[in-house]
Amino acid sequence: MDLATNYLGFRLKNPIVAGASPLSRELDTARALEDAGVSALVVYSLFQEQIAHEQSAHAYFQEFGAESHAEALSFLPGLDYAPRGPQEYLDHLRLLKEALGIPVIASLNAPTLGGWTEYARSIAQTGVDALELNLFHIPTDPDRDAQATESEYLEVVKSVKGQVQLPVAVKLSPHFTSLPNFARKLDGHGADGIVLFNRFYHPDIDLETLEVVPHLVFSSPHEMQRALRWVAILDPIVNASLAATTGIYRGDDVIKLLMAGADVTMLCAALLRGGPRVATTILDEIAEWLEAHEYESVKQLQGSMNHANCSEPAGYERANYMRALINYAQYV
């Protein structure tokens, strides 16, 4: 069975990509993911806040000793000082490239344009195969409109593409007034791929300490349907590769997303919960389904159910919502 697909200009052996997650932090785990069959690896994100933290921590420990007081015992940092920042990330990218035979895709998030371009250049020098721009931004300024935010994103993509020769994918949130319009603008600004969707982790309040605290909840299978809708709508109108992520746990999920028009699907929570061998299981399920339904390749079904090709395009729009309201009893 031919499971090959194309993503960011690469011919991948199958549509299963290990999405950005802590699993890429360890070399042995990354090798296990490759052995399990994933066709590419997205490395966990480097955040500019980490870079700023390392720089300030380094300056502090250069200025103050580990046991500083009136008569300092030492002017060197303590032995437990081990900053985690850009240099460690860059070194890790090089190790992954040396150890793996599949494409390695770096991931970057930065709150400033200078941060995006500077560290994109550094990442490109490690030899990685591509770069994913993790556009993680929570708008809080009521005086800043949606157009200003979108224009900033487009400038980031244009500037990064002007600085590196790597294929660049853009990982988006689902919160756009007109996602098709913005996706087409990304096309025009040189984006090689669009990843749908970035999944924000929502905050919680600790009632005892009265602090805002993180609240981590893994994705649920039903969340895959959000990507399904928008992949199907975007596939006929953009040239960029499309990657679907969030809520993908089974071979059936992957097949549906491929039919909608995805070039690849990215696993995260499924791998964190079940380990690298989950990828092997999903690949087996895909191959079995294709054989049972007399397909010879993944290419035969890709895009066959997108917004332009399906028999009822309205199913991706309001019609589905109305049917669900009328037939709600079957879902109870």
Short mmCIF file of the C-alpha atoms (twelve columns), coordinates in Angstrom:
data_MODEL
# 
_entry.id   MODEL 
# 
loop_
_atom_site.group_PDB 
_atom_site.id 
_atom_site.type_symbol 
_atom_site.label_atom_id 
_atom_site.label_alt_id 
_atom_site.label_comp_id 
_atom_site.label_asym_id 
_atom_site.label_seq_id 
_atom_site.Cartn_x 
_atom_site.Cartn_y 
_atom_site.Cartn_z 
_atom_site.pdbx_PDB_model_num 
ATOM 1   C CA . MET A 1   0.000   0.000  0.000  1 
ATOM 2   C CA . ASP A 2   1.417   3.378  -1.019 1 
ATOM 3   C CA . LEU A 3   1.002   5.713  1.961  1 
ATOM 4   C CA . ALA A 4   3.318   8.433  0.596  1 
ATOM 5   C CA . THR A 5   2.314   12.090 0.700  1 
ATOM 6   C CA . ASN A 6   3.896   15.497 0.109  1 
ATOM 7   C CA . TYR A 7   4.371   18.151 2.785  1 
ATOM 8   C CA . LEU A 8   6.364   21.410 2.572  1 
ATOM 9   C CA . GLY A 9   7.961   20.137 -0.608 1 
ATOM 10  C CA . PHE A 10  9.099   16.841 0.938  1 
ATOM 11  C CA . ARG A 11  7.915   13.430 -0.167 1 
ATOM 12  C CA . LEU A 12  7.067   11.685 3.086  1 
ATOM 13  C CA . LYS A 13  6.613   7.935  3.426  1 
ATOM 14  C CA . ASN A 14  3.222   8.392  5.132  1 
ATOM 15  C CA . PRO A 15  0.937   11.145 6.478  1 
ATOM 16  C CA . ILE A 16  1.768   10.597 10.186 1 
ATOM 17  C CA . VAL A 17  3.958   13.356 11.628 1 
ATOM 18  C CA . ALA A 18  4.936   13.638 15.288 1 
ATOM 19  C CA . GLY A 19  3.711   17.102 16.266 1 
ATOM 20  C CA . ALA A 20  5.558   19.458 18.600 1 
ATOM 21  C CA . SER A 21  5.618   17.922 22.079 1 
ATOM 22  C CA . PRO A 22  7.951   17.068 24.987 1 
ATOM 23  C CA . LEU A 23  8.603   13.700 23.299 1 
ATOM 24  C CA . SER A 24  11.137  15.408 21.030 1 
ATOM 25  C CA . ARG A 25  13.249  16.487 24.013 1 
ATOM 26  C CA . GLU A 26  14.917  13.083 24.363 1 
ATOM 27  C CA . LEU A 27  17.018  11.621 21.564 1 
ATOM 28  C CA . ASP A 28  16.033  8.041  22.379 1 
ATOM 29  C CA . THR A 29  12.322  8.911  22.239 1 
ATOM 30  C CA . ALA A 30  12.785  10.689 18.925 1 
ATOM 31  C CA . ARG A 31  14.477  7.557  17.553 1 
ATOM 32  C CA . ALA A 32  11.602  5.443  18.902 1 
ATOM 33  C CA . LEU A 33  9.115   7.678  17.042 1 
ATOM 34  C CA . GLU A 34  11.049  7.160  13.811 1 
ATOM 35  C CA . ASP A 35  11.167  3.406  14.415 1 
ATOM 36  C CA . ALA A 36  7.406   3.421  15.016 1 
ATOM 37  C CA . GLY A 37  6.875   4.846  11.543 1 
ATOM 38  C CA . VAL A 38  6.346   8.607  11.812 1 
ATOM 39  C CA . SER A 39  7.444   10.300 8.615  1 
ATOM 40  C CA . ALA A 40  8.675   13.584 10.148 1 
ATOM 41  C CA . LEU A 41  9.238   15.139 13.562 1 
ATOM 42  C CA . VAL A 42  8.256   18.620 14.743 1 
ATOM 43  C CA . VAL A 43  10.475  19.615 17.660 1 
ATOM 44  C CA . TYR A 44  9.069   21.300 20.764 1 
ATOM 45  C CA . SER A 45  8.903   25.096 20.450 1 
ATOM 46  C CA . LEU A 46  11.587  27.565 21.403 1 
ATOM 47  C CA . PHE A 47  9.859   30.538 23.070 1 
ATOM 48  C CA . GLN A 48  11.503  33.963 23.125 1 
ATOM 49  C CA . GLU A 49  10.623  34.219 26.827 1 
ATOM 50  C CA . GLN A 50  13.041  31.337 27.414 1 
ATOM 51  C CA . ILE A 51  15.706  33.266 25.542 1 
ATOM 52  C CA . ALA A 52  15.136  36.414 27.608 1 
ATOM 53  C CA . HIS A 53  15.110  34.352 30.821 1 
ATOM 54  C CA . GLU A 54  18.425  32.714 29.970 1 
ATOM 55  C CA . GLN A 55  20.034  36.042 29.150 1 
ATOM 56  C CA . SER A 56  18.890  37.667 32.390 1 
ATOM 57  C CA . ALA A 57  19.838  34.604 34.445 1 
ATOM 58  C CA . HIS A 58  23.267  34.472 32.842 1 
ATOM 59  C CA . ALA A 59  23.842  38.149 33.608 1 
ATOM 60  C CA . TYR A 60  22.742  37.622 37.207 1 
ATOM 61  C CA . PHE A 61  25.061  34.711 37.817 1 
ATOM 62  C CA . GLN A 62  27.968  36.526 36.190 1 
ATOM 63  C CA . GLU A 63  27.437  39.418 38.571 1 
ATOM 64  C CA . PHE A 64  26.595  37.535 41.770 1 
ATOM 65  C CA . GLY A 65  28.291  34.472 43.199 1 
ATOM 66  C CA . ALA A 66  26.487  31.339 44.264 1 
ATOM 67  C CA . GLU A 67  27.038  32.232 47.919 1 
ATOM 68  C CA . SER A 68  27.234  36.006 47.821 1 
ATOM 69  C CA . HIS A 69  27.366  37.974 51.070 1 
ATOM 70  C CA . ALA A 70  29.709  40.517 52.672 1 
ATOM 71  C CA . GLU A 71  32.690  38.216 52.173 1 
ATOM 72  C CA . ALA A 72  31.760  36.180 49.144 1 
ATOM 73  C CA . LEU A 73  32.859  32.537 49.260 1 
ATOM 74  C CA . SER A 74  32.683  32.202 45.518 1 
ATOM 75  C CA . PHE A 75  32.323  34.347 42.431 1 
ATOM 76  C CA . LEU A 76  31.218  31.455 40.211 1 
ATOM 77  C CA . PRO A 77  27.660  30.250 39.516 1 
ATOM 78  C CA . GLY A 78  26.411  27.336 41.581 1 
ATOM 79  C CA . LEU A 79  26.842  23.886 40.088 1 
ATOM 80  C CA . ASP A 80  23.072  23.471 39.841 1 
ATOM 81  C CA . TYR A 81  22.835  26.412 37.423 1 
ATOM 82  C CA . ALA A 82  21.805  24.855 34.114 1 
ATOM 83  C CA . PRO A 83  20.044  27.375 31.868 1 
ATOM 84  C CA . ARG A 84  17.673  26.035 29.258 1 
ATOM 85  C CA . GLY A 85  17.504  28.339 26.321 1 
ATOM 86  C CA . PRO A 86  18.383  28.938 22.695 1 
ATOM 87  C CA . GLN A 87  21.849  27.389 22.614 1 
ATOM 88  C CA . GLU A 88  20.604  24.159 24.147 1 
ATOM 89  C CA . TYR A 89  17.727  24.137 21.651 1 
ATOM 90  C CA . LEU A 90  20.045  24.713 18.693 1 
ATOM 91  C CA . ASP A 91  22.421  21.991 19.891 1 
ATOM 92  C CA . HIS A 92  19.492  19.614 20.281 1 
ATOM 93  C CA . LEU A 93  18.322  20.325 16.731 1 
ATOM 94  C CA . ARG A 94  21.770  19.387 15.435 1 
ATOM 95  C CA . LEU A 95  21.731  16.141 17.418 1 
ATOM 96  C CA . LEU A 96  18.293  15.243 16.077 1 
ATOM 97  C CA . LYS A 97  19.403  15.903 12.499 1 
ATOM 98  C CA . GLU A 98  22.430  13.650 12.969 1 
ATOM 99  C CA . ALA A 99  20.436  10.866 14.636 1 
ATOM 100 C CA . LEU A 100 17.291  10.717 12.482 1 
ATOM 101 C CA . GLY A 101 16.667  9.826  8.871  1 
ATOM 102 C CA . ILE A 102 13.311  11.632 8.680  1 
ATOM 103 C CA . PRO A 103 12.777  15.392 8.216  1 
ATOM 104 C CA . VAL A 104 13.226  17.444 11.385 1 
ATOM 105 C CA . ILE A 105 11.049  20.548 11.674 1 
ATOM 106 C CA . ALA A 106 11.956  23.188 14.261 1 
ATOM 107 C CA . SER A 107 9.294   25.291 15.992 1 
ATOM 108 C CA . LEU A 108 9.602   28.918 17.098 1 
ATOM 109 C CA . ASN A 109 7.424   31.391 18.987 1 
ATOM 110 C CA . ALA A 110 8.452   35.011 19.519 1 
ATOM 111 C CA . PRO A 111 6.544   38.140 20.618 1 
ATOM 112 C CA . THR A 112 8.690   40.530 18.559 1 
ATOM 113 C CA . LEU A 113 9.545   40.697 14.866 1 
ATOM 114 C CA . GLY A 114 13.250  40.911 15.662 1 
ATOM 115 C CA . GLY A 115 12.976  37.774 17.765 1 
ATOM 116 C CA . TRP A 116 11.295  35.857 14.950 1 
ATOM 117 C CA . THR A 117 13.919  36.735 12.360 1 
ATOM 118 C CA . GLU A 118 17.015  36.493 14.565 1 
ATOM 119 C CA . TYR A 119 16.262  33.044 15.919 1 
ATOM 120 C CA . ALA A 120 14.882  31.794 12.621 1 
ATOM 121 C CA . ARG A 121 18.327  32.488 11.141 1 
ATOM 122 C CA . SER A 122 20.031  30.639 13.986 1 
ATOM 123 C CA . ILE A 123 17.683  27.681 13.609 1 
ATOM 124 C CA . ALA A 124 18.302  27.520 9.854  1 
ATOM 125 C CA . GLN A 125 22.031  27.152 10.508 1 
ATOM 126 C CA . THR A 126 21.498  23.898 12.430 1 
ATOM 127 C CA . GLY A 127 20.606  22.005 9.246  1 
ATOM 128 C CA . VAL A 128 16.958  21.296 10.094 1 
ATOM 129 C CA . ASP A 129 14.646  20.635 7.161  1 
ATOM 130 C CA . ALA A 130 11.895  23.177 7.870  1 
ATOM 131 C CA . LEU A 131 10.590  25.701 10.380 1 
ATOM 132 C CA . GLU A 132 7.145   25.920 11.968 1 
ATOM 133 C CA . LEU A 133 6.097   29.369 13.210 1 
ATOM 134 C CA . ASN A 134 3.997   28.808 16.313 1 
ATOM 135 C CA . LEU A 135 1.713   31.859 16.282 1 
ATOM 136 C CA . PHE A 136 0.626   31.746 19.903 1 
ATOM 137 C CA . HIS A 137 -0.826  35.134 20.820 1 
ATOM 138 C CA . ILE A 138 -3.684  36.128 23.126 1 
ATOM 139 C CA . PRO A 139 -5.060  39.570 22.156 1 
ATOM 140 C CA . THR A 140 -5.925  41.631 25.248 1 
ATOM 141 C CA . ASP A 141 -5.719  45.221 23.975 1 
ATOM 142 C CA . PRO A 142 -9.237  46.473 23.110 1 
ATOM 143 C CA . ASP A 143 -7.762  49.262 20.995 1 
ATOM 144 C CA . ARG A 144 -6.007  46.815 18.682 1 
ATOM 145 C CA . ASP A 145 -8.288  45.460 15.965 1 
ATOM 146 C CA . ALA A 146 -8.142  42.131 14.150 1 
ATOM 147 C CA . GLN A 147 -6.605  43.629 11.022 1 
ATOM 148 C CA . ALA A 148 -3.621  44.923 13.008 1 
ATOM 149 C CA . THR A 149 -2.971  41.472 14.471 1 
ATOM 150 C CA . GLU A 150 -3.300  39.761 11.099 1 
ATOM 151 C CA . SER A 151 -0.994  42.296 9.464  1 
ATOM 152 C CA . GLU A 152 1.598   41.617 12.144 1 
ATOM 153 C CA . TYR A 153 1.391   37.877 11.506 1 
ATOM 154 C CA . LEU A 154 1.813   38.400 7.769  1 
ATOM 155 C CA . GLU A 155 4.836   40.614 8.334  1 
ATOM 156 C CA . VAL A 156 6.382   37.870 10.503 1 
ATOM 157 C CA . VAL A 157 5.931   35.295 7.740  1 
ATOM 158 C CA . LYS A 158 7.272   37.628 5.059  1 
ATOM 159 C CA . SER A 159 10.284  38.633 7.163  1 
ATOM 160 C CA . VAL A 160 11.196  35.093 8.188  1 
ATOM 161 C CA . LYS A 161 10.895  33.875 4.597  1 
ATOM 162 C CA . GLY A 162 13.226  36.701 3.613  1 
ATOM 163 C CA . GLN A 163 15.821  35.524 6.112  1 
ATOM 164 C CA . VAL A 164 15.887  31.741 5.641  1 
ATOM 165 C CA . GLN A 165 15.848  29.314 2.735  1 
ATOM 166 C CA . LEU A 166 13.872  26.710 4.691  1 
ATOM 167 C CA . PRO A 167 10.258  25.785 3.984  1 
ATOM 168 C CA . VAL A 168 8.125   27.634 6.540  1 
ATOM 169 C CA . ALA A 169 4.834   26.387 7.983  1 
ATOM 170 C CA . VAL A 170 2.506   28.584 10.028 1 
ATOM 171 C CA . LYS A 171 0.614   27.081 12.951 1 
ATOM 172 C CA . LEU A 172 -2.630  29.005 13.446 1 
ATOM 173 C CA . SER A 173 -5.263  29.319 16.107 1 
ATOM 174 C CA . PRO A 174 -8.903  28.810 15.025 1 
ATOM 175 C CA . HIS A 175 -9.861  32.339 16.073 1 
ATOM 176 C CA . PHE A 176 -10.004 34.333 12.842 1 
ATOM 177 C CA . THR A 177 -12.980 36.298 11.558 1 
ATOM 178 C CA . SER A 178 -12.310 35.095 7.996  1 
ATOM 179 C CA . LEU A 179 -9.862  32.222 8.047  1 
ATOM 180 C CA . PRO A 180 -10.073 31.588 4.246  1 
ATOM 181 C CA . ASN A 181 -9.108  35.188 3.542  1 
ATOM 182 C CA . PHE A 182 -6.196  35.102 5.972  1 
ATOM 183 C CA . ALA A 183 -5.000  31.718 4.705  1 
ATOM 184 C CA . ARG A 184 -4.913  33.041 1.155  1 
ATOM 185 C CA . LYS A 185 -2.884  36.047 2.348  1 
ATOM 186 C CA . LEU A 186 -0.425  33.633 3.993  1 
ATOM 187 C CA . ASP A 187 -0.092  32.000 0.585  1 
ATOM 188 C CA . GLY A 188 0.737   35.347 -0.932 1 
ATOM 189 C CA . HIS A 189 3.355   36.084 1.732  1 
ATOM 190 C CA . GLY A 190 5.234   32.862 1.060  1 
ATOM 191 C CA . ALA A 191 3.958   30.392 3.647  1 
ATOM 192 C CA . ASP A 192 4.772   26.860 2.489  1 
ATOM 193 C CA . GLY A 193 2.373   25.194 4.922  1 
ATOM 194 C CA . ILE A 194 -0.516  25.898 7.297  1 
ATOM 195 C CA . VAL A 195 -1.054  23.837 10.455 1 
ATOM 196 C CA . LEU A 196 -4.612  23.678 11.829 1 
ATOM 197 C CA . PHE A 197 -4.851  24.288 14.729 1 
ATOM 198 C CA . ASN A 198 -2.752  25.537 17.614 1 
ATOM 199 C CA . ARG A 199 -4.411  24.365 20.821 1 
ATOM 200 C CA . PHE A 200 -4.249  26.905 23.636 1 
ATOM 201 C CA . TYR A 201 -4.066  25.650 27.203 1 
ATOM 202 C CA . HIS A 202 -6.582  27.562 29.265 1 
ATOM 203 C CA . PRO A 203 -5.932  29.090 32.689 1 
ATOM 204 C CA . ASP A 204 -7.620  28.242 35.963 1 
ATOM 205 C CA . ILE A 205 -7.879  29.956 39.367 1 
ATOM 206 C CA . ASP A 206 -6.542  28.380 42.543 1 
ATOM 207 C CA . LEU A 207 -9.193  29.204 45.152 1 
ATOM 208 C CA . GLU A 208 -6.758  28.798 48.054 1 
ATOM 209 C CA . THR A 209 -3.822  30.849 46.800 1 
ATOM 210 C CA . LEU A 210 -5.932  33.150 44.574 1 
ATOM 211 C CA . GLU A 211 -3.477  32.713 41.724 1 
ATOM 212 C CA . VAL A 212 -4.007  32.154 38.026 1 
ATOM 213 C CA . VAL A 213 -2.577  28.712 37.356 1 
ATOM 214 C CA . PRO A 214 -2.115  26.523 34.256 1 
ATOM 215 C CA . HIS A 215 -4.672  23.830 33.555 1 
ATOM 216 C CA . LEU A 216 -3.504  21.101 31.213 1 
ATOM 217 C CA . VAL A 217 -6.151  18.929 29.586 1 
ATOM 218 C CA . PHE A 218 -5.298  16.617 26.689 1 
ATOM 219 C CA . SER A 219 -7.311  16.923 23.509 1 
ATOM 220 C CA . SER A 220 -10.441 14.826 22.982 1 
ATOM 221 C CA . PRO A 221 -11.265 12.909 19.774 1 
ATOM 222 C CA . HIS A 222 -14.175 15.208 18.920 1 
ATOM 223 C CA . GLU A 223 -11.770 18.171 18.590 1 
ATOM 224 C CA . MET A 224 -10.512 16.677 15.335 1 
ATOM 225 C CA . GLN A 225 -13.708 17.842 13.639 1 
ATOM 226 C CA . ARG A 226 -12.741 21.509 13.864 1 
ATOM 227 C CA . ALA A 227 -9.665  20.863 11.744 1 
ATOM 228 C CA . LEU A 228 -11.748 18.639 9.456  1 
ATOM 229 C CA . ARG A 229 -14.093 21.496 8.575  1 
ATOM 230 C CA . TRP A 230 -11.403 24.077 7.906  1 
ATOM 231 C CA . VAL A 231 -9.036  21.765 6.052  1 
ATOM 232 C CA . ALA A 232 -11.935 20.917 3.723  1 
ATOM 233 C CA . ILE A 233 -12.730 24.599 3.169  1 
ATOM 234 C CA . LEU A 234 -9.113  25.715 2.674  1 
ATOM 235 C CA . ASP A 235 -7.884  22.834 0.517  1 
ATOM 236 C CA . PRO A 236 -9.420  24.095 -2.756 1 
ATOM 237 C CA . ILE A 237 -8.300  27.707 -2.276 1 
ATOM 238 C CA . VAL A 238 -4.691  27.642 -0.985 1 
ATOM 239 C CA . ASN A 239 -1.472  26.360 -2.489 1 
ATOM 240 C CA . ALA A 240 0.254   25.816 0.850  1 
ATOM 241 C CA . SER A 241 0.488   22.327 2.321  1 
ATOM 242 C CA . LEU A 242 -2.154  21.617 4.951  1 
ATOM 243 C CA . ALA A 243 -1.456  19.821 8.206  1 
ATOM 244 C CA . ALA A 244 -4.206  18.852 10.644 1 
ATOM 245 C CA . THR A 245 -3.606  18.453 14.350 1 
ATOM 246 C CA . THR A 246 -5.510  18.082 17.654 1 
ATOM 247 C CA . GLY A 247 -7.806  15.206 18.597 1 
ATOM 248 C CA . ILE A 248 -6.288  12.639 16.221 1 
ATOM 249 C CA . TYR A 249 -6.234  9.218  17.871 1 
ATOM 250 C CA . ARG A 250 -7.214  6.579  15.285 1 
ATOM 251 C CA . GLY A 251 -6.647  5.572  11.717 1 
ATOM 252 C CA . ASP A 252 -10.214 6.631  10.880 1 
ATOM 253 C CA . ASP A 253 -9.419  10.176 12.052 1 
ATOM 254 C CA . VAL A 254 -6.455  10.346 9.702  1 
ATOM 255 C CA . ILE A 255 -8.440  8.990  6.741  1 
ATOM 256 C CA . LYS A 256 -11.213 11.555 7.232  1 
ATOM 257 C CA . LEU A 257 -8.717  14.416 7.395  1 
ATOM 258 C CA . LEU A 258 -6.938  13.185 4.272  1 
ATOM 259 C CA . MET A 259 -10.267 13.046 2.446  1 
ATOM 260 C CA . ALA A 260 -10.946 16.611 3.586  1 
ATOM 261 C CA . GLY A 261 -7.666  17.658 1.974  1 
ATOM 262 C CA . ALA A 262 -4.916  17.375 4.600  1 
ATOM 263 C CA . ASP A 263 -1.439  16.515 3.339  1 
ATOM 264 C CA . VAL A 264 -0.349  15.239 6.753  1 
ATOM 265 C CA . THR A 265 -1.799  14.743 10.205 1 
ATOM 266 C CA . MET A 266 0.145   15.543 13.362 1 
ATOM 267 C CA . LEU A 267 -0.089  13.387 16.468 1 
ATOM 268 C CA . CYS A 268 0.562   14.794 19.919 1 
ATOM 269 C CA . ALA A 269 -1.708  13.714 22.776 1 
ATOM 270 C CA . ALA A 270 -2.111  10.219 21.318 1 
ATOM 271 C CA . LEU A 271 1.676   9.754  21.449 1 
ATOM 272 C CA . LEU A 272 1.991   11.311 24.897 1 
ATOM 273 C CA . ARG A 273 -0.665  8.964  26.245 1 
ATOM 274 C CA . GLY A 274 0.192   5.764  24.399 1 
ATOM 275 C CA . GLY A 275 3.834   6.160  23.440 1 
ATOM 276 C CA . PRO A 276 5.507   5.999  20.017 1 
ATOM 277 C CA . ARG A 277 3.933   2.640  19.067 1 
ATOM 278 C CA . VAL A 278 0.571   4.370  18.705 1 
ATOM 279 C CA . ALA A 279 1.880   5.615  15.358 1 
ATOM 280 C CA . THR A 280 2.450   2.031  14.205 1 
ATOM 281 C CA . THR A 281 -1.092  1.054  15.177 1 
ATOM 282 C CA . ILE A 282 -2.600  4.011  13.311 1 
ATOM 283 C CA . LEU A 283 -0.551  3.286  10.193 1 
ATOM 284 C CA . ASP A 284 -1.757  -0.316 10.248 1 
ATOM 285 C CA . GLU A 285 -5.354  0.870  10.573 1 
ATOM 286 C CA . ILE A 286 -4.948  3.216  7.603  1 
ATOM 287 C CA . ALA A 287 -3.453  0.490  5.405  1 
ATOM 288 C CA . GLU A 288 -6.218  -1.969 6.362  1 
ATOM 289 C CA . TRP A 289 -8.955  0.555  5.557  1 
ATOM 290 C CA . LEU A 290 -7.413  1.469  2.210  1 
ATOM 291 C CA . GLU A 291 -7.112  -2.181 1.229  1 
ATOM 292 C CA . ALA A 292 -10.651 -3.000 2.353  1 
ATOM 293 C CA . HIS A 293 -12.021 -0.113 0.280  1 
ATOM 294 C CA . GLU A 294 -9.848  -0.885 -2.758 1 
ATOM 295 C CA . TYR A 295 -7.598  2.147  -2.653 1 
ATOM 296 C CA . GLU A 296 -4.038  1.722  -3.836 1 
ATOM 297 C CA . SER A 297 -2.601  4.895  -2.343 1 
ATOM 298 C CA . VAL A 298 -3.224  7.805  -0.006 1 
ATOM 299 C CA . LYS A 299 -3.087  10.144 -3.006 1 
ATOM 300 C CA . GLN A 300 -6.281  8.586  -4.400 1 
ATOM 301 C CA . LEU A 301 -8.386  9.823  -1.515 1 
ATOM 302 C CA . GLN A 302 -6.715  13.116 -0.634 1 
ATOM 303 C CA . GLY A 303 -9.122  16.010 -1.140 1 
ATOM 304 C CA . SER A 304 -11.924 13.781 -2.418 1 
ATOM 305 C CA . MET A 305 -14.256 15.163 0.267  1 
ATOM 306 C CA . ASN A 306 -13.081 18.758 0.410  1 
ATOM 307 C CA . HIS A 307 -15.458 21.706 0.119  1 
ATOM 308 C CA . ALA A 308 -15.238 21.762 -3.675 1 
ATOM 309 C CA . ASN A 309 -15.446 18.015 -4.318 1 
ATOM 310 C CA . CYS A 310 -17.991 16.664 -1.853 1 
ATOM 311 C CA . SER A 311 -21.589 16.145 -2.976 1 
ATOM 312 C CA . GLU A 312 -22.992 18.511 -0.342 1 
ATOM 313 C CA . PRO A 313 -20.618 21.421 0.469  1 
ATOM 314 C CA . ALA A 314 -23.231 22.932 2.799  1 
ATOM 315 C CA . GLY A 315 -22.448 20.095 5.183  1 
ATOM 316 C CA . TYR A 316 -19.312 21.997 6.153  1 
ATOM 317 C CA . GLU A 317 -21.357 25.144 6.749  1 
ATOM 318 C CA . ARG A 318 -24.691 25.983 8.434  1 
ATOM 319 C CA . ALA A 319 -26.619 22.974 7.120  1 
ATOM 320 C CA . ASN A 320 -24.786 20.597 9.454  1 
ATOM 321 C CA . TYR A 321 -25.639 22.817 12.415 1 
ATOM 322 C CA . MET A 322 -29.332 22.860 11.524 1 
ATOM 323 C CA . ARG A 323 -29.458 19.084 11.062 1 
ATOM 324 C CA . ALA A 324 -27.801 18.568 14.441 1 
ATOM 325 C CA . LEU A 325 -30.428 20.752 16.139 1 
ATOM 326 C CA . ILE A 326 -33.298 18.900 14.484 1 
ATOM 327 C CA . ASN A 327 -31.875 15.423 15.149 1 
ATOM 328 C CA . TYR A 328 -30.349 16.146 18.552 1 
ATOM 329 C CA . ALA A 329 -32.084 13.161 20.181 1 
ATOM 330 C CA . GLN A 330 -29.802 10.622 18.519 1 
ATOM 331 C CA . TYR A 331 -26.789 12.272 20.171 1 
ATOM 332 C CA . VAL A 332 -28.227 12.232 23.708 1 
# 
